Amino acid sequence: MRAGKCSTVAGAWLLAAAATALPAATPDPHLDLEQVDGAQALATVKGWNGWTTDRLTKLPGFAAYRARAETLLSDDRKIAEPERILRDRVLNFWQDAAHPRGLWRISPLAAFASGKPQWRTLIDVGALGKAEGKRWVFKGATCLSPAYVRCIVSLSDGGGDAAVEREYDLDAGAFLAGGFALPAAKTEIAWAGPDALYVGTDFGPGSMTNSGYARIVKLWKRGTPLASATTVSEGVASDVSVAPRILVDGDRSWPIVERGIDFYHHKLHHIAPDGRLIASPLPDDADVDDVIDGRLIATLKSVWAGHPAGSLVAYSIPDLLAGKPPAIESVFVPTSHQAVEEVSASRSMLWVKLLDDVSGRLLALKRGTNGRWAGDTIALPDKATVHLSATAPDVDLAFATVEGMLTPPTLFRVAPGVAPMPVQALPARFDAATMTVEQRFATSRDGTKIPYFLVRKKGTSGPVPTLIHAYGGFELAQTPSYLVSEPYRSGPLGLFWVEEGNAYVLANIRGGGEYGPAWHDAALREKRQNAYDDLYAVAQDLIAKGVTQAKRIAVSGRSNGGLMASVAMTQRPDLFGAAIIGSPLTDMKRYSHLLAGASWLGEYGDPDKPADWAFIARYSPYQALSAGVKYPVPFIYTSTRDDRVHPGHARKFAARLEDLHDPFYYDEAIEGGHAAGIEPREDAERVALETVYLNLELPR
């Protein structure tokens, strides 16, 4: 089941393959695989799963990899991240070996901040599921300010995005009998007071967008049927969604409704006390971050009113609601090497996490009486990844986690004017003294410098097998994280890979948010090939520097990164020897008609428009697969219950390979949603499968 050698160069191969690729006009022979629970589709999946499991689990090391991965992923020595601070209490969601489905729990803030939390379990998700005969997966909660006693809890049966909504009382530690409740749907909820909700959900035929999200937001009052709820805002079917949101500002709340025109453009309206909708002055592509002292904080994605793209701006909500044109204030302007990534307010401080050449920085900003914003950089460890975990609404206090590929996470308590204080630090989970990590830059086809991180054992010389992980889309930056805790990168796979003398690379290709909106825009729509050229530039730089060789490189990605990995496999079979393709998009001709695909037209373009299909067709992997090409043998994984990226993408890609008599490995989890796994044992199984797969496919 190994791919043969391919001596053709990329350009010549692409020309030769075009004649044998699947033309878009040809009737799709595998539409039946889009039937998520179709009997024939599931039988096919079962066969592929069975063959893969039988083949890979018998390979040397599988059992040991699985056991160690489960130990690492289930270890309760991990950071108890603050999910939300509710005045003097902290919420946290926790998973360990004894509670693989997780515990939703709460602690007094003072105890948590001292490093000695006093946890009280609110919901044991596994026990609840067992009692109710469901495969519950916790999807978060929306709590009512300022008392923070009542919450709407979201639970998904199987892990998909669609969830039921149930009202919960934090003080009583129980669901509220006769409280607000909604059946499973892709629902957006915001509190409109103690006895009312703003709700965007499935209200019946015609109430959802083509993307599968709510088209209508209504005001639903306690004790009345949902059918009597009154419409607040309404979009059209081609919108992505219409969603309510509450911006909490101390004891005040500012309701807004966002109508998503596409993934990156939103019509934002404030809901006035009398129910009127008042348009925000922001441009449609700005992102709302938070509110502080009545001022809405937003990130600009393009130049607007003299403010550069990537800037933070603010305006007074009370002025806008009073009919006064609000002054637009400049809060922060990043340099060309920086990108704002996270923003959150405490009582009087605005906390800004930014990237500086992909290294994390945390700023604490405050508005002066002159209307100007200023502040300081918090003295956290340098050359590391920073996560802004949570901020307190009633005091100027924040929590930030700092980690690196070889540095275990540490949770810090940060406040203005005092040195950051460690709250919890993880012990080392592996011997990092034997390894090195360095940041390098490759030069892409158009001359752009592309950063990447390289991890190897010390003293490694000569070419070694190399695993490159990348994403390249939706303005999501890929920042280094501790090698045993990378859920989107298959957890400890990178650790196992490096420990055995190989190289692991995290590539910051364009399409992400590493350098702000321009970095993302450079790979949008017709410019998508830039992201793939960046990946190839990183691979070629590694070859030129003697780190590895062609065909000894594996590419890995999930979701949009799964698209990237399948494109790399089809465009550059001369370069890559393996491809881990997770929860992928592959059929870019049909993607907009599958589940949430229509919401991504702003990212990829509309394949139903000939002008857009002309550039999408140049990389769409499903159509690109051709007879007579020696592709790397891929490892493809997805979930039957993924209701975001349709599992049909992975299935059809595998089926097309089967048509061409090309080998592949396939793993479709029954549950898990877009994450393709829920419990640590499931993730550990996939880590072990991927590790033995790489050992098999990449020449030593």
TIZAMAR-230877 format. One record per residue (C-alpha): x, y, z. Coordinates in steps of 0.5 Angstrom, whole numbers, plus 500, padded with zeros to 3 digits. Example, Ala and Ser with C-alpha at 12.3 -4.5 7.8 and 13.67 -1.06 7.14 Angstrom:
# TIZAMAR-230877
px	py	pz
525	491	516
527	498	514
//
This chain:
# TIZAMAR-230877
px	py	pz
500	500	500
506	505	499
506	510	493
511	509	488
517	514	486
515	520	482
520	523	478
516	529	475
517	536	477
510	540	479
509	544	473
510	538	468
506	534	472
500	539	473
500	539	465
500	532	464
494	531	470
489	535	467
487	531	461
485	525	466
482	529	472
475	529	473
471	534	469
467	539	473
461	537	468
462	530	469
456	527	473
459	526	480
459	518	481
459	519	488
453	523	490
451	517	495
456	518	499
453	525	501
448	521	505
450	522	512
447	516	515
445	513	508
446	505	509
450	504	503
455	510	505
456	507	512
457	500	509
463	503	505
465	507	511
465	501	515
469	497	510
474	503	509
475	504	517
476	496	518
481	495	513
485	501	516
484	499	523
486	492	521
492	494	517
495	500	522
494	497	529
498	491	527
504	495	525
510	496	530
509	501	536
501	502	535
499	499	542
505	503	545
503	510	542
496	509	543
497	507	551
502	513	552
498	518	548
492	516	552
496	517	558
498	524	556
491	526	554
488	524	560
493	526	565
489	531	570
496	535	571
493	540	566
491	548	566
484	549	569
483	555	564
478	560	567
472	559	562
469	565	564
469	570	570
462	571	573
464	577	578
467	573	584
466	566	581
470	562	575
467	557	571
471	551	568
470	545	563
475	540	565
476	533	562
480	527	565
481	520	565
475	519	570
471	524	566
472	523	559
466	527	557
468	533	562
465	536	568
463	543	568
464	546	575
465	553	579
470	556	584
470	562	588
475	567	584
479	569	590
481	561	591
482	560	584
487	566	583
491	564	589
492	557	586
488	553	590
481	553	587
475	550	591
471	547	585
464	545	585
461	540	580
455	543	576
454	538	571
458	531	570
456	531	562
458	523	562
453	522	568
448	526	565
448	523	558
448	516	561
442	518	565
438	521	559
440	516	554
444	521	550
451	522	548
452	529	551
457	533	549
458	540	553
458	546	548
458	552	553
453	556	557
451	563	556
450	566	563
445	572	565
449	578	568
449	582	573
447	576	578
450	571	574
445	565	577
441	563	571
445	560	565
443	557	558
447	551	557
448	548	550
449	540	549
450	536	543
448	529	542
454	526	539
458	533	538
455	536	532
454	544	532
447	543	533
445	543	540
439	543	545
439	549	550
436	548	557
436	553	563
440	552	569
441	555	576
448	556	578
446	556	585
441	550	586
446	546	581
440	544	577
437	545	571
431	549	572
424	546	571
419	549	567
425	554	564
427	556	558
428	550	553
430	549	546
430	543	541
437	541	537
439	546	532
444	551	531
442	556	535
444	563	538
442	566	544
442	572	548
439	574	555
434	580	554
433	580	562
431	575	567
425	573	563
426	574	556
431	571	551
433	574	544
433	567	540
436	566	533
434	558	531
430	554	527
423	557	527
420	552	522
420	552	514
424	558	511
427	560	518
434	558	516
439	561	511
442	557	506
448	556	510
444	552	516
444	558	521
438	562	524
435	567	519
431	571	524
432	573	531
426	574	536
424	576	543
422	570	547
418	572	554
418	567	559
412	563	560
410	564	553
410	559	547
416	560	542
411	561	537
409	567	540
416	570	540
416	577	536
421	578	531
427	583	532
431	582	526
431	578	519
435	577	514
435	573	507
436	566	505
443	568	502
446	571	509
450	567	513
446	568	519
443	573	524
445	572	531
444	576	537
449	578	542
449	582	549
455	586	550
456	586	558
459	593	561
459	592	569
452	592	571
450	595	564
448	591	558
448	593	551
444	588	546
446	588	539
444	584	533
449	582	527
447	580	520
452	576	517
452	578	509
458	573	508
463	570	513
467	577	513
461	582	512
456	584	518
451	589	518
451	591	526
445	594	529
444	596	536
437	594	540
435	601	543
431	600	549
424	601	546
426	596	541
428	600	535
434	598	531
440	603	530
445	602	525
453	602	527
457	607	524
462	601	523
464	598	516
461	592	515
468	588	515
469	590	522
469	585	528
466	587	535
471	585	540
468	588	547
465	594	551
468	598	556
465	604	560
459	605	554
464	604	548
464	599	543
471	596	541
472	593	534
478	591	530
478	594	523
479	589	517
480	595	512
482	602	512
476	606	514
476	613	516
483	614	516
484	608	521
489	603	518
487	596	517
488	592	523
487	597	528
482	598	534
477	603	534
472	605	539
465	609	539
460	611	545
454	607	545
450	612	549
451	617	544
449	613	538
443	611	542
441	618	543
442	620	536
449	624	536
454	622	531
459	618	535
466	620	535
471	615	533
477	614	537
483	610	535
485	605	541
491	601	538
495	601	531
499	595	530
506	595	526
507	591	520
510	586	524
504	585	529
497	583	529
491	584	534
488	577	536
484	577	542
481	583	546
477	583	552
475	588	558
475	588	565
473	594	570
477	599	567
482	596	563
482	593	556
487	587	555
490	586	548
493	580	546
497	581	539
502	577	535
509	580	534
512	576	528
508	570	531
510	571	538
505	573	543
504	580	547
499	582	552
498	590	553
493	593	558
490	599	555
486	605	559
482	611	556
485	618	559
480	624	560
483	627	553
480	621	550
486	618	548
488	610	549
495	608	552
498	603	556
503	598	558
506	591	555
505	586	561
512	583	562
510	576	560
515	571	558
518	573	551
518	568	545
512	565	547
505	564	545
500	568	550
493	566	551
488	571	554
484	566	558
479	571	561
478	578	564
474	580	571
468	584	570
468	588	577
476	589	578
482	590	573
484	583	573
486	578	567
489	571	567
493	569	561
497	562	559
504	562	556
507	556	553
511	554	547
513	548	543
518	546	549
515	550	554
509	547	559
504	552	560
503	557	566
497	560	568
499	568	570
494	572	574
496	579	571
494	586	574
496	593	572
502	596	576
504	589	579
508	583	576
505	577	573
504	572	578
504	564	576
497	561	578
498	554	576
504	551	572
505	545	569
511	540	570
514	538	564
511	532	560
517	530	556
525	531	556
525	538	552
533	539	554
534	534	548
530	538	543
531	545	540
526	550	537
527	555	532
523	560	528
526	561	520
523	564	514
522	561	507
521	565	501
515	564	497
514	564	490
512	572	490
518	574	494
514	574	501
517	571	507
514	566	510
515	564	518
515	557	520
517	554	527
522	547	526
523	542	532
528	537	532
532	533	537
539	537	539
545	534	534
540	532	529
544	532	522
543	530	515
536	529	512
530	526	516
523	525	515
519	531	516
512	533	518
509	540	516
503	542	519
499	548	517
492	551	516
492	558	512
485	560	512
480	564	516
485	569	519
486	564	524
493	564	526
497	558	528
502	559	534
506	554	537
503	550	543
506	545	548
507	539	544
503	534	548
497	539	548
495	541	541
488	538	539
488	541	532
494	538	531
493	531	533
496	532	540
502	529	542
504	526	535
509	532	534
512	530	540
513	522	538
515	524	531
521	529	534
523	524	540
524	519	534
529	523	531
525	526	526
523	534	524
516	537	526
514	544	523
509	549	524
508	553	518
505	560	518
502	560	511
498	566	508
491	566	509
491	566	517
492	572	521
499	572	523
500	579	520
493	581	521
488	582	515
493	583	509
496	576	511
489	573	510
487	577	504
493	575	500
490	568	500
482	570	499
478	567	493
482	568	487
489	568	491
488	562	494
494	559	491
499	563	495
497	559	501
499	553	497
505	556	494
507	558	501
507	551	504
511	549	498
516	554	499
517	552	507
518	545	504
523	547	499
527	551	504
527	545	509
530	541	503
535	547	501
537	547	508
539	540	509
533	538	514
529	533	509
529	531	502
523	531	497
518	525	498
520	525	506
516	530	508
509	529	510
503	535	510
498	535	516
492	539	516
485	539	519
478	543	516
481	548	512
488	545	513
485	539	511
483	542	504
490	545	504
493	538	505
489	535	500
491	540	495
498	539	497
498	532	495
495	533	488
499	539	486
506	536	489
506	529	489
513	530	487
514	533	494
510	530	499
511	523	501
505	523	506
499	527	507
494	527	514
488	530	511
483	531	517
475	533	517
477	536	510
474	540	504
476	537	498
470	537	493
470	545	492
465	544	486
460	542	491
462	545	498
457	551	498
451	546	498
454	542	503
452	543	511
455	550	513
459	551	506
455	556	504
457	561	509
464	560	506
463	564	500
467	570	502
473	565	503
473	561	497
468	564	492
462	561	489
463	555	485
456	556	481
459	562	478
463	561	472
468	566	474
469	564	481
469	556	479
475	558	474
480	560	479
477	554	484
478	549	479
485	550	479
486	547	486
479	543	488
482	536	490
477	532	488
477	534	481
484	534	481
485	527	482
488	523	476
489	517	473
497	514	472
500	519	478
503	516	484
500	520	489
503	520	496
498	515	500
494	519	505
491	518	512
484	521	511
479	522	517
473	525	519
466	524	523
460	522	521
457	527	526
461	533	523
455	538	521
460	543	519
464	540	514
460	535	511
463	528	511
462	527	504
468	531	502
473	526	506
468	520	503
468	522	496
476	524	496
477	516	498
472	514	493
475	517	487
482	514	490
479	508	490
476	509	483
483	510	480
486	504	484
490	509	489
491	506	496
489	510	502
487	510	509
481	512	512
478	513	519
471	516	520
469	517	527
462	515	529
461	522	533
465	528	535
463	533	530
468	537	527
473	535	532
472	528	530
473	526	537
470	527	544
474	523	549
481	522	550
481	515	548
479	517	541
484	522	540
489	517	542
487	512	538
488	517	532
494	519	534
497	512	534
494	511	527
497	517	525
504	515	528
505	508	525
502	511	518
508	516	518
513	511	520
510	506	514
510	511	509
516	516	510
522	513	508
528	513	513
//
